Amino acid sequence: MIPSNIKALILDMDGVVWKGDAAIGDLAATFNRIRERGLKYVFATNNGTKTPEEYKKKLRELGVEVDVSQIVTSALGIAFMLAQIYTKGTKIFMIGEEGIRVALEEKGFEILSTENAPEAQVFVMGIDRTINFMKVAEATLLVRAGIPFYTTNTDMTFPTPRGEIPGCGSWLSVITSATGVQPIVAGKPFPYLMELSLVRLGTKKVETLVVGDRLETDIAAGQSVGCPTALVLSGVSSKAQADAWKPKMDLIADSLAELVK
């Protein structure tokens, strides 16, 4: 199904490779097929909850061996973005998990506790499965006071084997509705993760296929940088939604396995 001019893949994870902790199909066989076809690939995910090392471990447990350099997360994206703007030691209050924390600390930023949030110079938000009222209240106070506001992504939902659950965008909407302020976004559909992925692949846009399950993030991001795109129907977006999407994506498949067979 993949055209012969394609030399590399930029793959989303949630909804393409797995749902929650459950693999979508026989991943070992799928990635053996990708390698047999001589395709290079990286993973580009809006999910910044894990570090690249943790994602590597998860992929290995599912039968896929990768190098950490093949994993690009929105947490890495936001840390790199902030490092271009703020100096080391800048105090950041974050709502998020270990993936964001590690990425920010590796760039030399100081991460504040909820109790010390009033000292923050920047607020960063990602998905956080330990979110609570005090975190949201402190974030709201900071944003209303004019503290710069960034987020890893705006995905409203997160796919699991049982269905979709609230994603970063859903929690983000609490803060945006309470402040009237929209954040600066590092992840898809904005182009930064695509550009970083292309650098790591070393391929041209026209020969790099962006594969995702969500039209408004994965497909929009690929189209925004001029890459061909493929929607897989194993995650969030449906065939009916894909048929209505403009501009049209280049390929539609039921799964990654079908796309590369």
C-alpha positions as CSV (number, residue, x, y, z in Angstrom):
1,M,0.0,0.0,0.0
2,I,2.9,2.4,0.7
3,P,4.2,4.0,-2.5
4,S,7.7,3.1,-3.6
5,N,9.0,6.6,-3.2
6,I,8.5,6.5,0.5
7,K,11.8,5.9,2.4
8,A,10.8,6.7,6.0
9,L,7.8,6.7,8.4
10,I,6.9,9.1,11.2
11,L,4.7,7.0,13.5
12,D,2.3,8.1,16.2
13,M,2.1,5.7,19.1
14,D,-1.3,5.8,21.0
15,G,-3.9,4.4,18.6
16,V,-1.3,3.3,16.0
17,V,1.1,1.0,17.9
18,W,-1.0,0.4,21.1
19,K,-4.1,1.4,23.0
20,G,-3.2,1.9,26.7
21,D,-0.8,-1.0,27.3
22,A,-2.3,-3.3,24.7
23,A,-0.5,-3.8,21.4
24,I,-2.4,-3.3,18.2
25,G,-1.8,-6.5,16.3
26,D,1.5,-8.5,16.1
27,L,4.0,-5.6,16.5
28,A,7.1,-7.8,16.0
29,A,5.8,-9.0,12.7
30,T,4.7,-5.5,11.6
31,F,8.1,-4.0,12.4
32,N,10.0,-6.9,10.8
33,R,8.0,-6.1,7.6
34,I,8.9,-2.4,7.9
35,R,12.6,-3.3,8.2
36,E,12.3,-5.8,5.3
37,R,11.0,-3.0,3.1
38,G,14.0,-0.9,4.1
39,L,12.0,1.9,5.7
40,K,13.5,4.1,8.3
41,Y,11.2,5.2,11.1
42,V,10.8,7.3,14.2
43,F,8.0,7.6,16.7
44,A,6.5,11.1,17.2
45,T,4.0,11.3,20.1
46,N,2.0,14.0,21.8
47,N,2.1,11.8,24.9
48,G,4.9,13.2,27.0
49,T,4.2,11.1,30.1
50,K,7.1,8.8,29.6
51,T,10.8,9.4,28.8
52,P,12.3,8.0,25.6
53,E,14.0,5.3,27.7
54,E,10.7,4.3,29.2
55,Y,9.1,4.1,25.7
56,K,12.0,2.0,24.5
57,K,11.4,-0.4,27.3
58,K,7.7,-0.6,26.5
59,L,8.4,-1.2,22.9
60,R,10.9,-4.0,23.7
61,E,8.3,-5.7,25.9
62,L,6.0,-5.7,22.8
63,G,8.6,-7.2,20.6
64,V,10.0,-4.0,18.9
65,E,13.7,-3.0,19.4
66,V,14.4,0.7,18.8
67,D,17.1,3.3,19.8
68,V,16.1,6.2,22.0
69,S,17.0,8.5,19.2
70,Q,14.0,7.1,17.3
71,I,11.6,8.4,19.9
72,V,10.4,12.0,19.8
73,T,7.9,13.1,22.4
74,S,6.1,16.4,23.0
75,A,8.0,16.6,26.3
76,L,11.3,16.7,24.4
77,G,9.7,19.3,22.1
78,I,8.6,21.6,24.8
79,A,11.9,21.3,26.7
80,F,13.8,22.2,23.5
81,M,11.5,25.1,22.8
82,L,11.8,26.6,26.2
83,A,15.6,26.2,26.2
84,Q,15.7,28.6,23.2
85,I,13.8,31.2,25.3
86,Y,14.7,30.8,28.9
87,T,18.0,30.4,30.8
88,K,19.0,27.5,32.9
89,G,17.7,27.8,36.4
90,T,14.4,29.3,35.3
91,K,11.7,28.2,37.7
92,I,8.9,26.2,36.2
93,F,5.6,25.0,37.7
94,M,4.4,22.0,35.7
95,I,1.3,19.8,35.6
96,G,2.6,16.6,34.1
97,E,4.4,13.3,34.6
98,E,7.9,12.0,34.6
99,G,8.5,12.4,30.9
100,I,8.0,16.2,31.1
101,R,9.9,16.5,34.4
102,V,13.0,14.7,33.1
103,A,13.0,16.6,29.8
104,L,12.8,20.0,31.5
105,E,15.4,19.1,34.2
106,E,17.8,17.9,31.5
107,K,17.7,21.4,30.1
108,G,18.6,22.8,33.5
109,F,15.2,24.2,34.6
110,E,14.1,24.1,38.2
111,I,10.8,22.3,38.7
112,L,8.7,23.7,41.6
113,S,6.4,21.9,43.9
114,T,2.7,22.9,44.2
115,E,3.5,24.6,47.5
116,N,6.2,26.7,45.7
117,A,4.2,27.4,42.6
118,P,3.9,31.2,43.3
119,E,7.6,31.5,42.5
120,A,7.2,30.2,39.0
121,Q,8.4,32.1,36.0
122,V,6.8,29.7,33.5
123,F,3.9,27.3,33.6
124,V,4.0,24.0,31.6
125,M,1.1,21.6,31.2
126,G,0.9,18.0,30.0
127,I,-1.3,15.0,30.8
128,D,-1.1,14.2,34.5
129,R,-2.9,11.2,36.0
130,T,-2.4,12.6,39.5
131,I,-3.9,16.0,38.7
132,N,-5.9,17.6,41.5
133,F,-7.7,20.8,42.4
134,M,-4.7,22.5,44.0
135,K,-2.5,22.0,40.9
136,V,-5.2,23.4,38.7
137,A,-5.8,26.3,41.1
138,E,-2.1,27.3,41.3
139,A,-1.8,27.0,37.5
140,T,-4.9,29.2,37.0
141,L,-3.5,31.9,39.4
142,L,-0.2,31.9,37.6
143,V,-1.7,32.2,34.1
144,R,-4.1,35.0,35.3
145,A,-1.1,36.8,36.7
146,G,0.6,36.8,33.2
147,I,3.1,33.9,33.7
148,P,3.9,32.4,30.2
149,F,1.7,29.4,29.5
150,Y,2.9,26.3,27.5
151,T,1.5,22.9,26.8
152,T,2.7,19.7,25.3
153,N,-0.5,19.1,23.3
154,T,-4.2,19.8,23.0
155,D,-5.5,16.2,22.4
156,M,-9.0,16.2,24.0
157,T,-9.0,12.4,24.5
158,F,-6.7,9.5,25.0
159,P,-7.4,6.0,23.5
160,T,-7.6,3.0,25.7
161,P,-8.8,-0.6,25.0
162,R,-12.1,0.3,26.7
163,G,-12.6,3.6,24.8
164,E,-11.4,7.2,25.0
165,I,-10.6,8.9,28.3
166,P,-9.8,12.6,29.0
167,G,-6.5,13.8,27.4
168,C,-4.4,16.8,28.0
169,G,-6.7,19.1,26.1
170,S,-9.6,18.2,28.3
171,W,-7.7,19.2,31.5
172,L,-6.3,22.2,29.6
173,S,-9.8,23.5,28.9
174,V,-10.3,23.9,32.7
175,I,-7.4,26.4,32.8
176,T,-8.2,28.2,29.5
177,S,-11.8,28.6,30.5
178,A,-10.8,30.0,33.9
179,T,-8.3,32.4,32.5
180,G,-9.3,33.2,28.9
181,V,-5.7,32.5,27.9
182,Q,-4.6,30.0,25.2
183,P,-1.2,28.2,25.6
184,I,1.7,28.0,23.3
185,V,1.6,24.4,22.0
186,A,4.7,22.2,21.3
187,G,3.1,19.1,20.0
188,K,1.0,18.2,17.0
189,P,-0.8,19.7,15.0
190,F,1.9,22.3,15.2
191,P,4.9,21.4,13.1
192,Y,7.8,21.2,15.6
193,L,7.7,17.4,16.3
194,M,7.5,16.8,12.5
195,E,10.5,19.0,11.9
196,L,12.5,17.3,14.7
197,S,11.5,13.9,13.4
198,L,12.7,14.8,9.8
199,V,16.0,15.9,11.2
200,R,16.5,12.6,13.0
201,L,15.5,10.6,9.9
202,G,17.6,12.6,7.5
203,T,14.9,12.2,4.7
204,K,13.1,14.7,2.5
205,K,9.5,15.6,3.3
206,V,8.1,14.1,0.1
207,E,9.6,10.7,0.9
208,T,8.5,10.6,4.5
209,L,5.0,9.3,5.4
210,V,3.4,10.5,8.5
211,V,1.2,7.8,10.1
212,G,-1.4,8.6,12.7
213,D,-4.9,7.8,14.0
214,R,-6.1,11.3,14.8
215,L,-7.0,13.7,12.0
216,E,-6.8,17.0,13.9
217,T,-3.3,16.3,15.3
218,D,-1.3,13.6,13.4
219,I,-2.7,14.2,9.9
220,A,-2.9,18.0,10.3
221,A,0.7,18.1,11.5
222,G,2.0,16.0,8.6
223,Q,0.1,18.1,6.1
224,S,1.3,21.3,7.7
225,V,4.9,20.5,6.8
226,G,4.2,19.1,3.4
227,C,4.6,15.3,4.1
228,P,2.4,12.7,2.7
229,T,0.0,11.3,5.3
230,A,-1.7,8.0,6.2
231,L,-4.6,7.6,8.6
232,V,-5.0,4.3,10.4
233,L,-8.5,3.4,11.8
234,S,-7.2,1.6,14.9
235,G,-7.4,4.6,17.1
236,V,-9.6,7.7,17.4
237,S,-10.7,9.0,14.0
238,S,-13.3,7.1,11.9
239,K,-13.6,6.4,8.2
240,A,-16.5,8.8,8.0
241,Q,-14.5,11.6,9.5
242,A,-11.6,10.8,7.2
243,D,-13.8,11.0,4.2
244,A,-14.9,14.5,5.3
245,W,-11.4,15.7,6.0
246,K,-9.9,18.3,3.8
247,P,-7.3,18.2,2.3
248,K,-7.5,14.5,1.8
249,M,-4.8,12.3,3.4
250,D,-2.9,10.1,0.9
251,L,-3.7,6.7,2.4
252,I,-6.3,5.2,4.8
253,A,-5.8,1.7,6.3
254,D,-7.4,-0.3,9.1
255,S,-4.1,-0.6,10.9
256,L,-0.3,-0.1,10.7
257,A,0.0,-3.8,9.8
258,E,-2.3,-3.4,6.8
259,L,-0.5,-0.2,5.7
260,V,2.9,-1.9,5.5
261,K,1.9,-5.4,4.3
